[in-house]
Amino acid sequence: MIPEIRSWQYELRHAINNPLELLELVGLSSSELKLATETKFKLKVPRGYVARMRYGDINDPLLRQVLPLIDETEEVEGFNFDPVGDFAAEKVPGLLQKYHGRVLLVTTAACAIHCRYCFRQHFDYKSLNTKSILNEIASDSSIKEVILSGGDPLNIIDSRLSELAYSLSEIPHLKRLRLHTRLPIVLPERVTDELLNWLTATKLQPVIVIHANHANEIDEQVCLALTKLVDAGITVLNQSVLLRGINDKAIDLIELSETLFSCRVLPYYLHVLDKVQGAAHFEVAAETAAVLLEQMRKGLPGYLVPRMVREVAGVEFKLPIT
């Protein structure tokens, strides 16, 4: 029997929000883990993503990315609510500029998955005034690229995104439209013909930066979705976060790069952890990160080694880890 393929909106509506339900689905008990029960950043994870978790494995790298544990309630010095300087970079509500030639539009607070290390989990999301944002972009001819981020821009329906893309394409100096999104990884059903149509319909060159941290996130359906994006003429890159207990072994990082490239996606960035309050237990020591980078260079061709970087508030480029 061919399995029923449901819409991405259906899968999003039926995402798991209860940690006990998640643990039951993966064959674990709450007595085995210390859950964070009082957190404003609630659990959210699509069922298709849960299906990729290893049954009965308390250390599964996908489970660890989404399960709220008591560790995240600990306040750690040096970790804060705005680790990358988003608030200071806001030009108008929802429009950030940190780097020359490009701006980032925070399109929505909504995501398909709540990653426990998210650097915007404390962000002050405001109502957007699209007209003022477009006017701001149009007034600065040095801006060549607009990045749609969030939250996750692909949580927004295609008709609204298409309208936004068309409005941006009417600004003469813009050349590229980039999307930062986790949905093709966690909810591959989101890669629809309608999405491909509006992404490729304007003069703007489309770029999608996906976010996968471990090769186990990429199954056959995800790979098919990524390949569809590439086949449509869209540049697809991946950025990861280096996370303790999830991908802090060279074998995992090498396998991730190989798996991505088998789906025709190039590794782009490997971020060291942004020091957001609640994520300190994911931090990998700088010395370990440097060793991992050296091991990746030895185990991969150069084009499959992502650039390891740190984002520092107020600095006009991402700082390379060498």
C-alpha positions in Angstrom: 0.0 0.0 0.0 1.3 3.4 -0.9 1.5 5.7 2.2 -0.8 8.7 2.2 1.0 11.9 1.5 -0.6 14.8 3.5 -0.1 18.5 3.0 2.6 20.4 4.8 -0.2 22.4 6.5 -1.7 19.2 7.9 1.6 18.0 9.2 2.3 21.3 10.8 -1.1 21.3 12.5 -0.5 17.8 13.9 3.1 18.5 15.2 3.8 17.2 18.6 3.7 19.7 21.5 3.7 17.3 24.5 7.1 16.0 25.7 5.4 12.9 27.2 3.8 12.0 23.9 7.2 12.5 22.1 8.9 10.2 24.6 6.2 7.5 24.3 6.6 7.6 20.5 10.4 7.0 20.7 10.1 4.3 23.5 11.4 6.3 26.4 10.1 7.3 29.8 10.1 10.7 31.5 11.8 8.9 34.5 14.9 8.5 32.3 15.3 12.2 31.6 14.9 15.4 33.6 12.4 17.5 31.6 12.0 21.2 31.7 8.3 21.6 32.6 8.2 25.4 33.1 9.5 26.9 29.8 8.0 29.6 27.6 9.8 28.0 24.6 7.5 25.0 24.2 8.2 21.7 22.5 7.2 21.6 18.8 8.3 18.8 16.4 6.7 17.4 13.2 5.8 13.7 13.4 7.8 12.9 10.2 10.9 14.2 12.0 10.2 12.1 15.0 9.9 9.0 12.8 13.6 9.5 12.0 14.7 9.2 15.6 16.2 6.0 16.9 13.7 4.1 19.0 14.7 3.7 22.6 17.9 5.8 22.3 18.1 8.4 25.0 21.0 10.0 23.2 19.5 10.2 19.7 20.9 13.3 18.0 17.5 14.4 16.6 15.7 13.9 19.9 18.3 15.9 21.8 17.8 18.9 19.5 14.1 19.3 20.4 13.5 17.8 23.8 13.3 20.5 26.6 15.6 19.3 29.4 16.1 20.8 32.9 19.6 21.9 31.8 18.2 24.8 29.8 16.7 26.4 32.9 20.2 27.0 34.3 21.4 30.6 34.1 25.0 30.6 32.9 27.3 33.6 32.8 28.0 34.9 29.3 24.7 33.5 27.9 22.0 36.1 27.3 18.8 36.8 25.4 20.3 38.5 22.4 23.7 36.8 21.7 24.1 38.1 18.1 22.9 41.7 18.5 19.6 41.4 16.6 18.0 44.2 18.6 20.7 46.8 17.9 20.7 45.8 14.2 17.0 46.6 13.6 16.5 49.4 11.1 12.7 49.3 11.2 10.5 46.7 13.0 11.4 43.3 11.5 14.2 44.5 9.3 17.8 43.9 10.4 21.1 44.9 8.9 24.4 43.7 10.2 26.4 43.3 7.0 27.0 45.5 4.0 24.9 44.9 0.9 22.2 42.7 2.5 19.3 42.9 5.0 17.4 40.3 6.9 13.6 40.4 7.1 12.2 38.6 10.2 9.0 37.4 8.4 7.3 35.5 11.2 7.8 34.2 14.8 6.5 30.7 13.7 8.6 27.7 13.1 7.8 24.1 12.2 10.2 22.9 15.0 11.5 24.4 18.2 15.3 23.8 18.3 16.5 24.1 21.9 19.6 26.1 20.9 17.6 28.7 18.9 19.3 32.1 19.2 16.0 33.9 18.5 13.9 32.0 21.1 13.8 35.3 23.2 13.4 37.7 20.2 10.8 40.4 20.4 8.8 39.7 17.3 6.7 42.7 16.2 4.0 43.2 13.7 5.5 44.0 10.3 4.7 47.0 8.2 5.6 45.7 4.8 5.3 49.1 3.2 7.9 50.7 5.5 10.2 47.7 5.1 10.0 47.9 1.3 10.6 51.7 1.4 13.6 51.2 3.7 15.1 48.7 1.3 14.3 50.8 -1.8 16.0 53.9 -0.2 19.4 52.2 0.0 20.9 51.2 -3.4 23.8 49.4 -1.7 21.5 46.6 -0.7 21.8 43.8 -3.2 20.2 40.9 -1.3 17.2 40.4 1.0 17.2 37.4 3.4 13.9 36.1 4.5 14.2 34.6 8.0 12.2 34.3 11.2 11.0 32.1 12.8 10.9 30.3 9.5 9.6 32.1 6.3 8.3 28.8 4.8 5.7 28.7 7.6 4.0 31.4 5.6 1.6 30.4 2.8 2.9 30.7 -0.8 0.5 33.3 -1.9 1.8 35.8 0.7 5.4 34.9 0.0 4.9 35.2 -3.7 3.4 38.7 -3.2 6.4 39.7 -1.1 8.9 38.3 -3.6 7.2 40.2 -6.5 7.3 43.5 -4.5 11.0 43.0 -3.7 11.7 42.2 -7.4 10.4 45.7 -8.3 13.2 47.3 -6.4 15.9 47.9 -9.1 19.1 47.4 -7.1 18.1 44.0 -5.6 19.7 41.0 -7.2 19.1 38.1 -4.9 16.4 36.7 -2.6 17.7 34.3 0.1 15.6 32.2 2.4 16.9 30.7 5.7 14.7 27.8 6.4 14.6 24.4 8.3 11.3 23.2 6.7 12.8 21.2 3.8 14.6 19.2 6.5 12.0 18.8 9.1 8.9 19.0 6.9 9.9 18.1 3.3 6.3 18.2 2.2 6.7 22.0 2.2 8.7 21.8 -1.1 5.7 22.0 -3.5 5.4 23.1 -7.1 3.8 26.3 -5.9 6.8 27.1 -3.8 9.2 26.4 -6.7 7.1 28.5 -9.1 7.1 31.7 -7.1 10.8 31.3 -6.1 11.8 31.2 -9.8 9.3 33.6 -11.2 11.1 36.9 -10.6 14.3 38.5 -11.7 15.8 37.9 -8.3 18.3 35.0 -8.1 16.9 32.5 -5.5 19.1 31.1 -2.8 17.9 28.7 0.0 20.0 28.1 3.1 18.7 25.0 4.9 19.7 23.9 8.3 20.7 20.3 9.1 22.9 19.3 11.9 23.1 15.5 11.5 23.0 13.1 8.6 20.1 11.2 10.3 17.9 14.2 9.6 18.1 13.5 5.9 16.1 10.6 4.7 14.9 9.7 1.2 12.0 12.1 1.3 14.1 15.0 2.5 16.8 14.2 -0.2 14.1 14.2 -2.9 12.8 17.6 -1.7 16.3 19.1 -1.7 16.9 17.7 -5.2 13.7 19.3 -6.5 14.9 22.7 -5.3 18.2 22.3 -7.1 16.5 21.0 -10.2 14.4 24.2 -10.3 17.6 26.2 -10.6 17.8 27.3 -6.9 21.2 27.5 -5.2 20.9 25.3 -2.0 23.4 25.6 0.8 23.4 24.2 4.4 24.4 25.7 7.7 24.8 23.7 10.8 25.4 24.5 14.5 28.1 22.6 16.4 26.3 21.0 19.3 27.6 18.9 22.2 26.2 15.5 22.3 24.7 15.8 18.8 27.3 16.4 16.2 30.6 17.0 18.1 32.4 14.0 16.6 34.3 14.2 13.3 32.6 11.1 11.9 29.2 12.7 12.3 30.2 16.0 10.6 31.9 14.2 7.8 28.9 12.0 7.2 26.7 15.1 7.2 28.7 16.8 4.5 28.7 13.6 2.4 25.0 13.1 2.8 24.2 16.7 1.9 26.3 16.5 -1.3 24.6 13.3 -2.3 21.5 15.4 -2.3 23.4 18.1 -4.3 23.6 20.6 -1.4 26.8 22.3 -0.5 27.9 22.7 3.1 28.2 26.4 3.8 28.6 27.3 7.5 29.3 25.4 10.7 28.4 27.8 13.5 29.9 27.5 16.9 27.0 27.9 19.4 25.4 31.4 19.8 25.4 32.0 23.5 21.7 32.3 24.0 20.3 31.9 27.5 19.1 28.3 27.9 21.6 26.6 25.5 24.8 26.5 27.5 24.7 22.7 27.8 25.1 22.4 24.0 28.4 24.4 23.9 31.5 22.7 22.5 34.9 23.8 23.8 36.9 26.0 21.4 39.8 23.5 21.5 37.5 20.7 20.5 36.0 22.7 17.7 39.5 23.4 16.3 40.3 19.7 16.4 37.1 18.8 14.6 37.8 21.3 11.9 41.2 19.8 11.3 39.7 16.3 11.2 37.1 17.4 8.6 39.8 18.9 6.4 41.7 15.6 6.5 38.6 13.5 5.8 36.8 15.6 3.1 37.6 17.4 -0.1 37.9 21.1 0.4 34.6 21.9 -1.2 32.7 19.8 1.4 34.3 21.4 4.4 31.9 24.0 5.8 33.4 27.3 7.1 33.4 27.2 10.9 32.4 30.6 12.1 31.3 32.5 15.2 28.8 35.4 14.9 29.7 38.3 17.3 27.3 41.2 17.9 28.5 44.4 16.3 31.1 42.7 14.0 30.5 43.3 10.3 31.3 39.8 9.2 31.3 36.3 10.7 34.5 35.5 12.4 36.3 32.4 11.0 37.5 29.6 13.3 40.8 28.5 11.8 
